[in-house]
């Protein structure tokens, strides 16, 4: 009896192409669509990055009351230049098509992807994830999401999954900026299941500026001897969100 599992992954970035119509948008309004939101947009009379062999100056004109304001107990940094980032936001992942090949009952299989984030925004970043549903065949047979050895791990809480007699599908995180409940390589969660209305879960996050922040996601699947044969698949959605 042969089993195979194919997990095509969809990586989503907050990208959007759009046009602005002068009669619908005024300065300092909020511009948004289902794919993006721009707070306090500003159409400057002069901006850019003039430079020479001895300097480079980033400028913007037209803001209201920019500058540094202070008093006892507080500092107010007003103006876009205070949140200007020299680190562009980026997100990438390796091995986005996961193919477990033929599965052997009682012999867990693992594969990995590396997530890499660079973020220079003042509010840091987060990466969330969810699955479209459990691993399923076209005929509706499914491999359940793991609940780990104790039966208590979930989409939001990791637990130990070390026994070969514990079945299902789940993931472990290691590396930078991962949730604290991934204590070591034996701790797993299952993915938030969109078909059950479960909320996307954070797999990487930080409030700090950083470049090349990397984490490894280890996918694990284990089946019992009565699992029906077939080609099982689902999709995992990753959303990378910068905060400014």
Secondary structure, DSSP 8 states (H G I E B T S, - for coil): --EEEEEEEEEE---------TTT--TT--EE-SS-EESS----SSEEEEE-SS-EEEEE---SS-EEEEETTEEEEESGGGG--SS--EEEES--EEEEEE-BTTB-EEEEEEEEEEE-STT-EEEEEEESSSEE-TTS-EE-B--TTTS---SSS-EE---TT--EEEEEEEETT--TT--STTEEB---BGGGT---EEEEEESS-EEEEEEEEEEEEE--TT---EEEE--EEEEEEE--
